[in-house]
């Protein structure tokens, strides 16, 4: 009986070890997170990678050094979805390290980690989101510099991304999506093309995409309107710009080109004065760092406003055939608009010449406000429903 028991335990242990080895081997072979050097990439098998639903910061940061990018894109989901490193403007010289839901603190830590690893991009494109710089009511975040040990340096995520049921599911999903044109994917250079929205738009229409997100935004903006300026986020911005200036790295910051619906929601929710004050504060932060470093190359551009692209008409309810050109929904622009923004950012000199993307300096902030006011007048004349519908959304959110 003891011998049978021992044989059974050995058989069981061997089976478990074999199963573990097969799981790890399949995950490594399929490589759903593009972590293993692309040593076995086969079209129709594993070239297309699924979207990152976990360890996004660690995975994207771990992959970045292999590309040694000349241009590093940082920001939140607007940048992750809008800026394609393989597009015509950047021509595969860039890496998209933007992380959905992240703020300037994450970008600062990413940048600090890469510099400590000896990675020195020539240019950083940093997206800035106004709402990330507002603390919730009753809450004040405290500034803490980058941690000595970045999460990417911890070992557990590497183990879990190789050996876990979720990793096995992602490996199998990788095989399944190779010929699925609307699957949720992520490119090797960190770009999220948001292909799954094409299927949603066909099924629900773009009106549904805009409306659902706008209802969520209205609730969030009313809460944010009761918040206050986040000193910690401005401290991260200042520290990051200082680090770039000392390292001789050029930085081009941009205020994202959101759809006019979001700006109209800002107005109705009472956020507009804070939005304008935030632009002034960011402009002064950039100017102060430049004043301390005569050779610093730091530029700030405002792509927000009510221009023709921002006032793109939202398809009507029930319309499942119209396709928007510039926006998936109000908060996320398509790569077509991203290419326009990148072309402006990459232009040498990039003077304030009236183009889309207004150069912000302390003495140009008033002119920028006048520019947006002029655009708003035209947009309201040509598309009044944008403003009345936004007001109704905020009123409904208040009522709830």
Secondary structure by P-SEA (a helix, b strand, c coil): caaaaaaaaaaaaaaaaaaaaaaaaaaaaaccccccccccccccccccccccccaaaaaaaaacccccccbbbbbcaaaaaccccccccccccbbbcccccccaaaaaaaaaaaaaacccccccbbbbbcccccccccbbbbbbcccccccccccaaaaaacccaaaaaaaaaaaaacccccccccccccccccaaaaaaaaaccaaaaaaaaaaaaaaaaaaaaaccccaaaaaaaaaaaaaaaaacbbbbbbcccccaaaaaaaaaacaaaaaaaaaaaaaaaaaaaaaaccccbbbbbbccccccccccccccccccccccccccccccccaaaaaaaaaaaaccccccccccbbbbcccaaaaaaaaaaaaaaaaaaacaaaaaaaaaaaaaaaac
